[in-house]
Amino acid sequence: MDVARKLVLELYPDARAAWLGGSVVRGDASPTSDLDITVLHDGPSWRRSLKYGRWPVELFVHNEKSLRYFADKDQARRQPTMMRLVGESVVLVDADGSGARLQQEFLAEVAAGPEPLSADELKLLRYTVTDLVEDLAGAAGDVRLAVASVLWQEAARLLLTGSGRWSGTGKGLLREVLAYDVACGTDYAPALLDGVRSTDDRLVAVVDRILAAHGGRLFDGFELSAGI
């Protein structure tokens, strides 16, 4: 926190607010983790990566309009990246009260969860997962591994967003499934990854469990309007 605060004061002396988020604040940082710092000022917005001392740093520099724009994008894709970076953070600088105010606003939005899937969104996810299950059945070797690596992620998104929870990407997606397991007393995170590693039907079995909660596999009769 001291390093992050020093960086902000040195590079952005006009900052209205700044927050340190990410793995360092969550307590699950690895030896290669960086400092995720969001800065609020009244100028233009940009993203910047740099080294500061021994730390790699990801800087997200925003004004209030751009901060709201990216938070709204988070809402639309149901992946609360910006909202977590600000909401689940340590306030480094708060010159005008906006640091605490926006932290609480974004924390409340994260807690409220995403908008429910529409009927068409749910059908498309069910179809996508079903199609990947069928692809997996006819795959072997490297092709199977490639399909399985996509299938677990799409099935995880169905599990999460179909239950009104946030999704993610990469390790963020795994964190969301682990949090789901803790909240719901399930074992989907280890079961999905065990299925990816296996060469038998374990992945299909756990994916079918997820599909069953949302109407089962969907292929025959699936249709969506192109909207054109």
N, C-alpha and C positions, 0 to 999 in steps of 0.2 A: 504493500500500500504506500509506503514511503517513496519507493522508486516511482510508482505511477503518479503520485501527487507531484513529485519533483518534475517529472517530464511535462505534465500539464502546465504547471506554473512557468516552466522555462519556454515551452513552445507556444503556449496559448494563454498569455497573460490577460487577455480580454475575455477569457471564458466565463460565461454566466454560470455554468455547472459542468461537472464531469463525474463519471461513474466508472468504477472498476467492476467488471462482471466476468462471467465465464468460469473455467475450471479452477482458477486460483481462489476465487471466492467460494465456489461450491465445496472445495476441499478435496477434489479428485484430480488435481494437476499431476501430470507426468513430467519426467525430466525434459521433455521437449515442448511442454506447454508454453503458450505465450501470454502476454498481458492483453486482455481485451478491454480497451478504454474507449468510452464514448464521451465526446465533448460537445457541449452546447454553446454556440455563440450566435451572433447576429449576421454573420457573413455567409458565403457559399458553403455547400456541403461537399465532402469528398471522403474517400477512403484511402488510407496510407499505411504501408507496412515498413517497419524500420527496426534496427537494433538500437537498444538503449542500455548501455552498460552490458551486462551479461544476458539481458532479456530480449527475446524477439517480441515485438509489439504490433498489435493490430489496432489501428486508430480509426474510429468512425466519427467524423466531424460533421455536425449537423446544426441547422437552425430549427426553430420549432416546426416550421412547415414541412421540412424534409423529414424530420423525426416522425411526424404524424403520417406522412406518406408511406414510409417504410413499415410503420406499425400496421397501417391499413393493408399493405401487401401481405404482412404476416397473417392477418386475419383471413384474407382471401385464400391463402394457400394452407391455412391451418398449421403453420409452423412459426411459433412465436419467438423467432430469433432476436429481433430488436427489443421486443417487449421484455424478454428475459434479461438481456444485457443491461437494460436500464432498471427494470423492476427488481430483479434478484441481484442486487449490486451493493457495493460500498460506495457511498457518496464521497468523492475526493475533494470537490470544490462546489460551493453553493453560494454564489455572490448575491443572488437576488431572491432566494427561496424556491427557484425553479427546480433545483436538484431534488429536494425532498418532495415537492409537489408532483413532478413527473414520475419519480420513482414509485410513489404511491398509486398514481393513475395507472401505470403500466402493470404494477403488481396486481391491482384489482382486475385488470383485463385478463391477465394470465389466469387468475383464480376463477374467473367467470367461464373460461373455456371457449371453444370456437362455436360458430354457428353449426347447427345440425346439418348433416348431409341432405341434399335434396334427393328426391326419388330417382332422378336421372343420374346423379352422382353415385348413389349407392348401386344402381344397376351396372354402371360402367365399371366400378371397382369389382363387383362380383364377377362380371364377365372377364375382366382382365386377369383376375386371380384364377378363375376357372380355365382360361386359355393357357396360362402358364402351367397349371397342373397337368393338362393334357400334353403340353410340350415336354414336361418332365418325364412322363410315362414312356415316351419314345426315345429318350436321350440316354447317352452313356458317356463315361469318361469326362473329358474336358467340356463337352457340350452340356452334360448334365450339371456339372459344377457351375457353369455360366448361367444356366436357367435357374438353378436353385438359389443362386446369389441374388437374382432379381425377385424370385418368387417370395422369399422370406420377407423382403422389404415391402412388396405390395400387400402381402397378407397382414403384415404388421400395421400398415396404414389402414386397412379395412378394420382390423381389430380396434385401433385407436379412434379413428374418426367416426366409425360406425357406432361407437360407444360415447360419442360426444367429448372425446379427449383430444389433446394436441398431438400432432405428428412431428416428424423431424426427418433428418437425412443422416446417413452414416452413423457415427457414434451417438449423435443426438437422437436418432430414431431408437437405437438400442436403449438409451437412457429412459426414453418415454415408455417403452415396453416394460422395462424393469420397474418403473414407477407404477405402471398399471398392475403388474403382478403383486407388488406390495399392497396396493390399495384394494385389490380384488381377491387376494389369496390364490392366485393362479401361478402357472409355471410356463407361460408362453415364451418368454425370452430364452431360457435354456433349451426348451423343447424345439423351438424354431432353429436355433443354431446347431443343436445336435442333429436335426434333420438335414441341414445343409451339409454337414460333415459325413453323414451316413451314405450308404449306397443302396439302402433298402427303401421301404415305404414310410419311414417315420415322418418325413417332412410332409408327405401327402396327408397322413393321418392328423397331424396337428393343424394343417391348413383347412382340412375338412371340418374340424371342430370350430374354427373361426367362421367359416362359411355358413355352417349350420345355424349359428346365432343370427344370421342376417338373411335367411331364406334359402341357403344351400347354393350349390353350383348353378351357374346360369350360362347357357349357351343357346340351346334350341329356343327360338322365339325372341331372342334379344334383338332390340332395335332402339335406335335413338335418332331423333330428328337432327339433320345437319344444321338447321336454323338459318338456312340461306334462302 
